[in-house]
C-alpha cells in the first residue's frame, strides 16, 4: 500500500513511513555513489560510510515527512504526496552535496583513499552523475509501480494482480532475456565468428508467437501460476512438479545468475576499473531491494524502463561505431582484413571466417550449422520462451489474452534489434582493435584480458571505452546496469515464485498467505547471498567459452523439458508415468554428454582433435534434436504401455480442450486444492503486530494491504481464466504477428 492509496484520515505515522522508505532508498543510492567515487580503504570503512549515509537519509526523511504532515493538519489543508517526493529528493541532493564536499576535503585522511586508480579509464564526474541519476530513477519507478498494485496477496505479488498491459509485458520479455551476458556473449561471439550468432535472437520471434497463440491460452485456461504447477495438474502426482522446480532453481543459480553477474562485472572492470566484487554487490543489493518490496509489478515496470535505456544506449554506440568503419560496406571490408599482428605459426586461426557475413553455414563443418540453427535452436528456444518460469510469468500477468499476445509480438519486434546493436558492434570492435579483440597468441591474450583462450568477450566494453565520450560512457554503464538488473530481478522474482508455491507450499500446505509472502521475500535474499558467494567462482571461469558454455548446458538439460510440455499440450494420451520416465531418460543422456563435454578440453585452432566422436562430430544444437527425439519416444512408449488419464481430468489442460466448459476433477493432492493465488485473507490476517519494527518491515514489503473490496475468488477465477478476446484487438494481434514473421523471414533471407 502506498501513500496515494491511504484512506482519508490516516495518521501521520503511516504517511511518514512512506516518506522514510523513499528517503532510505535515496540513502542506499547515495551510499553506492560515495563508495564508488571514493574507494574505501577497507570493507569496514565502506560499511561505516554506507550506514552513516543511509541512516542519515532515513532520519531526515522521517523528520521531513512528520513535519509536512503535521503542518498540513495544523493548516487544515490536504497534504499533496508530491511534496513528500520533492522534499525527499531535495534532502537527498543537499545531503549528497554536503557529504561529497566534506569527503573531498578530507581526502585520504578520512574514510576513503583518493589516490589515483591504476586501472580503467577513470570515472569522470559526468559519468558518475549519469549512473547515479539512473539508479535514483529506477528506485523511484520501482516504488511508484509497487504503489499501484496490491502486494499483500500472492496473486498481487507474484503475478502483479494479473493487471499488466501489453507494452510493459513486451518490454519485460525483452529485458528479462537480454541480460548483461547477451551484450558480452553475443558481441564476443560476433567478433570471433560473424553474424550467425544473431540467429539466436531472430529465432525468438517465431517461438514468441507460439507462446502467445499456443502456450499461453492453455496456461490461462488451466489457471496456473507456475510451469511445474501446470505439469502437476496435467499429469497428477508430485514427483514431476518437484523435479521441475528444483531443476529450474539450479539452472537459474548456476547459469543465468552467475553468467549475468560475471558479464556485468567484466564490463564494469574493463570500462571503469572499479572493484569487481564491490560493484556487483551494490547492484545485487539495489536489485533485490525493489524486487522484495515491489513484487512482479515493480519488476515489470522497471524492466520496461530499462529496456528503453538499453535500446537507446546501444543504438547510440551502434551509430558511433558504424561511423568509425564507414557503415556496413566498410564493416565488411575492414572485418575481413582484421588480423592481429601477433599470430600462431602454421595455421589460419588469426583470419576471420570466410562465411562471417552469412547466417546459414555448412551443416558439417560450420561453427553454427544451419540445420542446428533453424531446428535445434528452436528446441532450446521453446524451453526458454514457452516453458521457462522467468518468461511465461510475464505473459501470465496480462489482464487479458489479447494483451498477452500483443506483448509477445512486441517482444518479437524487440528481439530483431540485438543483431544490429550488439552482434555487429562486436564485429566492428574486432575490425578496429584486431590485436586485442582478435588475439590468438595465448601469451598476448593472457596479457590483454587474462584469458589465454581468447579475448573476444571484451569486444563490447572495449568499444565503449574507446569510442564513447565522457557522459555517454556513463550512459553505457547504465545500460549494462539495466541489462544486469532487469535480468536478475526477473530471475529473483520467478525463482521466489517457484520455491514458494511449488516447494514451500507443499511442505506446509496450511501456510497462511502472510507466511507465503514472507517466505517469498526471504528466498530472494537467499538468492542474493548465493549470488554474492558465486562471484569469485565466476572470476576464475573460462571467459573465452562463456556463450558456448551457456548454450551447450542448455542443450544438455532443456530438450527433455521441451518434449514433456509439447506432449502435455498436444497429446492427451501422455500420462504421468510416460512424462516422468521421459524426463529421467533425457536427464541421464544429457548428463552423460555434459560429463564428457567437461572431461575433454576443446583443442586450440590447428591442434588435432582427440575427443570422442559424440563430442567432435555432433554439434550441441544437433544433440538437442537427438535428445528431444529420445525423450519423446520414451514418453510415447511408456504412456502407451500404461493406463491413460481419464478425460474428466484433462478439461482445459490441453490445446484441444482449452475452451471446454466441463467441470474438471484435478489430479493434484489435497495440499493443492486451494489455489494460493486466490486465497482470501481474513481481517485478522491483516492486523499489524504490536512491535514498531515489525510494522515497519511489513510496510516496506507491502504486507499490510487490505483485501476489502476485492472480488470474490469465484468471480475472479472466471475473469482471469477467460480466453475471450474483443474481435478488433484479436485481428490487430493476428495482423501484427503475421507482419513480424514476414519481416523475420526477409531478414533471414537477406543475411542467409
Residue pairs with C-beta under 8 A, 6 or more apart in sequence:
1 147
1 150
1 152
1 699
1 702
1 704
1 705
1 706
2 18
2 143
2 144
2 146
2 147
2 148
3 15
3 18
3 19
3 81
3 84
3 147
4 81
4 147
5 147
6 14
6 15
6 18
12 65
12 66
12 69
12 70
12 73
15 65
15 69
15 79
15 84
16 62
16 65
16 66
16 69
17 65
17 696
17 699
18 65
18 81
18 84
19 61
19 62
19 64
19 65
19 68
19 84
19 87
19 88
20 58
20 61
20 62
20 65
21 143
21 293
21 699
21 700
22 61
22 84
22 85
22 88
22 140
22 143
23 57
23 58
23 60
23 61
23 62
23 64
23 65
23 88
23 91
23 92
24 54
24 57
24 58
24 61
25 139
25 140
25 143
25 289
25 290
26 57
26 61
26 88
26 89
26 91
26 92
26 136
26 139
27 53
27 54
27 55
27 56
27 57
27 58
27 92
28 50
28 54
28 139
28 285
28 286
28 289
29 92
29 132
29 135
29 136
29 139
29 286
30 53
30 54
30 57
30 92
30 95
30 96
30 99
31 49
31 50
31 53
31 54
32 50
32 132
32 135
32 282
32 286
33 96
33 128
33 131
33 132
34 49
34 50
34 53
34 99
34 100
34 103
34 112
35 46
35 49
35 50
35 278
35 282
36 123
36 128
36 131
36 274
36 279
36 282
37 100
37 123
37 128
38 49
38 103
38 111
38 112
38 113
38 114
39 112
39 113
39 117
39 275
40 46
40 49
40 111
40 112
40 113
41 111
41 112
41 113
45 111
45 112
46 278
48 111
49 111
49 112
53 95
53 99
56 95
57 91
57 92
57 95
60 91
60 95
61 88
61 91
64 84
64 87
64 88
64 91
65 84
65 87
68 79
68 83
68 84
68 87
69 79
71 79
72 78
72 79
73 79
85 140
89 136
92 136
103 110
103 111
103 112
104 114
106 112
107 114
108 114
108 115
116 122
117 273
118 273
119 269
119 273
120 269
120 270
120 271
120 272
120 273
120 274
120 465
121 271
121 272
121 273
121 465
121 473
122 272
122 273
123 272
123 274
124 470
124 471
124 473
124 474
126 470
126 471
126 474
127 272
127 470
127 471
127 473
127 474
127 477
128 474
129 471
129 474
130 471
130 474
130 475
130 477
130 478
131 474
131 477
131 478
131 481
134 309
134 478
134 481
134 482
135 286
135 481
137 305
138 286
138 290
138 302
138 305
138 306
138 482
138 485
139 286
139 289
139 290
141 298
141 301
141 302
141 305
142 290
142 293
142 294
142 298
142 301
142 302
143 290
143 293
143 294
143 298
144 301
145 294
145 297
145 298
145 300
145 301
145 302
146 290
146 293
146 294
146 295
146 297
146 298
146 702
148 297
149 156
149 160
149 161
149 163
149 295
149 297
150 156
150 161
150 705
150 707
150 710
151 157
151 293
151 294
151 295
151 297
151 701
151 702
151 703
151 705
152 513
152 517
152 681
152 686
152 702
152 703
152 704
152 705
152 706
152 707
153 161
153 513
153 517
153 677
153 679
153 681
153 705
153 707
154 225
154 500
154 501
154 513
154 516
154 517
154 676
154 677
154 679
155 161
155 162
155 225
155 677
155 678
156 295
156 297
156 705
157 295
157 296
157 517
157 520
157 702
158 225
158 295
158 296
158 393
158 493
158 496
158 497
158 500
158 501
158 520
158 677
159 225
159 296
159 393
159 396
159 397
159 677
160 295
160 296
160 297
160 300
160 397
161 297
161 397
162 396
162 397
162 398
162 399
162 720
163 397
163 399
164 297
164 300
164 394
164 397
164 398
164 399
164 403
164 407
165 398
165 399
165 403
166 398
166 402
166 403
166 404
166 405
166 406
166 407
166 410
167 304
167 407
167 410
168 300
168 301
168 303
168 304
168 407
169 300
169 394
169 395
169 397
169 398
169 403
169 404
169 406
169 407
169 410
169 411
170 406
170 407
170 408
170 409
170 410
170 411
170 413
170 414
171 303
171 304
171 307
171 308
171 410
171 411
171 414
172 299
172 300
172 303
172 304
172 307
172 394
172 407
172 486
172 490
173 208
173 391
173 394
173 395
173 407
173 408
173 410
173 411
173 414
174 307
174 410
174 411
174 414
174 415
175 303
175 304
175 306
175 307
175 310
175 482
175 483
175 486
175 487
175 490
176 303
176 390
176 391
176 394
176 486
176 487
176 490
177 204
177 384
177 385
177 391
177 415
177 487
178 307
178 310
178 418
178 483
178 486
178 487
179 256
179 259
179 260
179 263
179 264
179 483
179 484
179 486
179 487
179 488
180 260
180 263
180 264
180 267
180 480
180 483
180 484
180 487
181 256
181 259
181 260
181 262
181 263
181 487
181 546
181 547
181 550
182 418
182 422
182 483
183 263
183 267
183 314
183 422
183 460
183 479
183 480
183 483
184 263
184 266
184 267
184 457
184 460
184 461
184 546
185 259
185 263
185 457
185 546
185 547
185 550
186 197
186 198
186 200
186 201
186 418
186 422
186 423
186 426
186 547
187 422
187 423
187 425
187 426
187 429
187 459
187 460
187 463
188 426
188 456
188 457
188 458
188 459
188 460
188 546
188 547
189 197
189 423
189 426
189 456
189 547
189 548
190 197
190 198
190 422
190 423
190 424
190 425
190 426
190 427
190 459
191 426
191 427
191 429
191 430
191 437
191 438
191 456
191 459
192 430
192 438
192 454
192 456
193 353
193 356
193 367
193 368
194 335
194 352
194 353
194 355
194 356
194 357
194 358
194 427
195 356
195 357
195 358
195 359
195 419
195 423
195 424
195 427
195 751
196 355
196 358
196 359
196 361
196 366
196 367
196 368
196 373
197 368
197 423
197 547
198 359
198 418
198 419
198 423
198 751
199 359
199 368
199 373
199 377
199 748
200 377
200 551
201 415
201 416
201 417
201 418
201 419
201 423
202 415
202 416
202 419
202 744
202 747
202 748
203 373
203 374
203 377
203 378
203 381
204 381
204 384
204 385
204 411
204 412
204 415
205 412
205 413
205 415
205 416
205 740
205 741
205 744
206 378
206 381
206 741
206 744
207 378
207 381
207 382
207 384
207 385
207 386
208 385
208 408
208 409
208 411
208 412
208 415
209 408
209 409
209 412
209 737
209 740
209 741
210 382
210 385
210 386
211 385
211 386
211 391
211 392
211 395
211 408
212 395
212 404
212 405
212 406
212 407
212 408
212 409
212 733
212 737
213 405
213 408
213 737
214 386
214 569
214 655
215 386
215 387
215 392
215 565
215 569
216 392
216 395
216 396
216 398
216 401
216 404
216 405
216 408
217 401
217 655
217 658
217 723
218 230
218 569
218 652
218 653
218 654
218 655
218 658
219 230
219 392
219 396
220 396
220 401
220 404
220 720
220 721
220 722
220 723
221 652
221 653
221 658
221 659
221 721
221 723
222 230
222 233
222 234
222 652
222 653
222 721
223 652
223 675
223 717
223 720
223 721
224 230
224 233
224 396
225 393
225 396
225 497
225 501
225 675
225 676
225 677
226 245
226 389
226 393
226 497
226 498
226 501
226 502
227 244
227 248
227 387
227 388
227 389
227 392
227 565
228 240
228 241
228 242
228 244
228 245
228 248
228 498
228 502
229 241
229 501
229 502
229 672
230 568
230 653
231 240
231 241
231 244
231 564
231 565
231 568
231 579
232 238
232 240
232 241
232 667
232 668
232 672
233 653
233 666
233 667
233 668
234 568
234 650
234 653
234 654
234 667
235 568
235 574
235 575
235 576
235 579
235 580
235 645
235 667
236 576
236 645
236 649
236 667
236 668
237 576
237 580
237 667
238 506
238 669
239 580
240 564
240 576
240 579
240 580
240 583
241 502
241 506
242 502
242 503
242 506
243 580
243 583
244 502
244 561
245 498
245 499
245 502
245 503
246 503
247 557
247 561
248 388
248 389
248 495
248 498
249 495
249 498
249 499
251 557
252 390
252 491
252 494
252 495
253 495
253 527
253 530
253 531
253 534
254 534
255 550
255 553
255 554
256 390
256 487
256 491
257 488
257 491
257 527
257 530
257 531
257 534
258 531
258 534
258 537
258 538
259 538
259 546
259 549
259 550
260 483
260 484
260 487
260 488
260 491
261 280
261 284
261 484
261 488
261 531
261 534
261 535
261 538
262 535
262 538
262 539
262 541
262 543
262 546
263 484
263 546
264 280
264 283
264 480
264 481
264 483
264 484
265 276
265 279
265 280
265 535
265 538
265 539
266 457
266 458
266 461
266 543
267 460
267 461
267 464
267 477
267 480
268 274
268 276
268 279
268 280
268 477
268 480
269 276
270 449
270 458
270 461
270 462
270 465
271 461
271 464
271 465
271 473
271 476
271 477
272 477
276 535
276 539
277 535
277 536
280 532
280 535
281 532
281 535
283 481
283 484
283 485
283 488
284 488
284 528
284 531
284 532
285 528
286 485
287 484
287 485
287 488
287 489
287 492
287 528
288 492
288 524
288 525
288 527
288 528
290 298
290 302
290 489
291 298
291 299
291 489
291 492
291 493
291 524
292 521
292 524
292 525
292 701
293 700
293 701
293 702
294 702
295 493
295 702
296 393
296 397
296 493
298 489
299 489
299 490
299 493
300 394
300 397
302 485
302 486
302 489
303 486
303 489
303 490
305 482
306 482
306 483
306 485
306 486
307 414
307 482
307 486
309 478
309 479
309 482
310 479
310 482
310 483
310 486
311 414
311 417
311 421
313 475
313 476
313 478
313 479
313 482
314 417
314 421
314 422
314 425
314 479
315 421
316 472
316 475
317 421
317 425
317 463
317 464
317 467
317 468
317 476
318 420
318 421
318 424
318 425
320 467
320 468
321 424
321 425
321 428
321 429
321 432
321 463
321 467
322 328
322 331
322 424
322 428
324 428
324 432
324 467
325 331
325 334
325 428
325 431
325 432
326 333
326 334
331 424
331 427
331 428
331 431
332 357
334 431
334 432
335 352
335 356
335 357
335 427
335 428
335 430
335 431
336 352
336 356
338 352
338 430
338 431
338 434
338 438
339 350
339 351
339 352
339 434
339 438
340 350
340 434
340 435
340 438
340 439
340 440
340 441
340 444
341 434
341 435
342 435
342 439
342 440
342 441
342 444
343 349
343 350
343 440
343 441
344 350
344 440
344 441
344 605
344 606
346 606
347 605
347 606
348 605
349 440
349 604
349 605
349 606
350 438
350 440
352 430
352 438
353 367
355 361
355 362
355 366
356 427
357 751
358 751
358 752
359 370
359 373
359 748
359 751
359 752
360 370
360 373
360 752
361 367
361 368
361 369
361 370
361 373
362 369
362 370
363 369
363 370
363 371
363 372
368 619
368 621
369 619
369 621
369 622
371 622
372 619
372 620
372 621
372 622
372 624
372 625
373 621
375 625
376 555
376 619
376 620
376 621
376 622
376 623
376 624
376 625
377 621
377 624
379 555
379 558
379 559
379 562
379 624
379 625
379 628
380 551
380 554
380 555
380 558
380 559
380 562
380 621
380 624
382 562
382 565
382 566
383 554
383 558
383 559
383 561
383 562
384 391
384 554
384 558
385 391
386 392
386 565
387 561
387 562
387 565
389 494
389 495
389 497
389 498
390 490
390 491
390 494
393 493
393 494
393 497
394 407
394 490
395 404
395 407
395 408
396 404
398 404
398 407
400 722
400 724
400 725
401 722
401 723
401 724
401 725
402 725
402 726
402 729
402 730
402 733
405 733
405 737
406 729
406 732
406 733
406 736
408 737
409 733
409 736
409 737
409 740
412 737
412 740
412 744
413 740
416 743
416 744
416 747
419 747
422 460
425 459
425 460
425 463
426 456
426 459
426 460
426 463
428 463
429 437
429 459
429 460
429 462
429 463
430 437
430 438
430 456
430 459
432 463
432 466
433 462
433 466
435 444
436 448
436 449
436 455
436 458
436 462
437 455
437 456
437 458
437 459
437 462
438 456
439 445
439 448
439 454
439 455
440 454
440 605
442 452
442 453
442 604
443 452
445 451
445 452
445 453
445 454
445 455
446 452
448 455
448 458
449 455
449 457
449 458
449 543
450 543
451 457
451 542
451 543
451 544
452 544
453 542
453 544
453 545
453 604
454 544
455 544
456 544
457 543
457 544
457 546
464 473
464 476
465 473
468 475
468 476
488 531
491 527
492 524
492 527
492 528
493 524
495 523
495 524
495 527
496 520
496 521
496 523
496 524
496 527
497 520
499 519
499 520
499 523
500 516
500 519
500 520
500 523
501 516
501 676
501 677
504 511
504 516
504 519
505 511
505 516
505 671
505 672
505 676
506 671
506 672
508 515
509 670
509 671
509 672
511 519
512 681
512 685
513 676
513 679
513 681
513 685
514 681
514 685
514 703
516 676
517 701
517 703
518 701
518 703
521 701
541 549
542 549
545 602
548 620
551 620
551 621
552 594
552 597
552 620
553 594
555 620
555 621
555 623
555 624
555 627
556 590
556 591
556 593
556 594
556 597
556 620
556 623
556 627
557 587
557 590
557 594
558 624
559 586
559 590
559 624
559 625
559 627
559 628
559 631
560 582
560 583
560 585
560 586
560 587
560 590
560 627
560 628
560 631
561 583
562 628
563 582
563 586
563 628
563 631
563 632
563 635
564 579
564 582
564 583
564 631
564 635
566 632
567 574
567 578
567 579
567 582
567 632
567 635
567 636
568 574
568 579
568 653
568 654
569 654
569 655
570 654
570 655
571 636
572 644
572 645
572 647
572 650
572 654
572 656
572 657
573 639
573 640
573 644
574 635
574 636
574 639
575 639
575 642
575 643
575 644
575 645
576 645
577 638
577 639
577 642
578 634
578 635
578 636
578 637
578 638
578 639
578 640
578 642
579 635
579 639
581 634
581 635
581 638
582 631
582 632
582 634
582 635
582 638
583 631
585 630
585 631
585 634
586 627
586 630
586 631
586 634
589 627
589 630
590 627
593 614
593 615
593 623
593 627
596 612
596 614
596 615
597 615
600 610
600 611
600 612
600 615
602 611
603 609
603 610
603 611
609 616
618 626
645 667
648 662
648 663
648 664
648 665
649 664
649 665
649 666
649 667
650 657
650 664
651 657
651 660
651 662
651 663
651 664
652 658
652 659
652 660
652 664
652 721
653 664
658 723
659 723
666 672
666 673
675 713
675 717
678 713
678 716
678 717
679 713
680 707
680 710
680 712
680 713
681 707
686 704
686 705
686 706
686 707
688 694
688 695
688 698
688 704
689 695
689 698
695 704
698 704
710 716
711 719
725 733
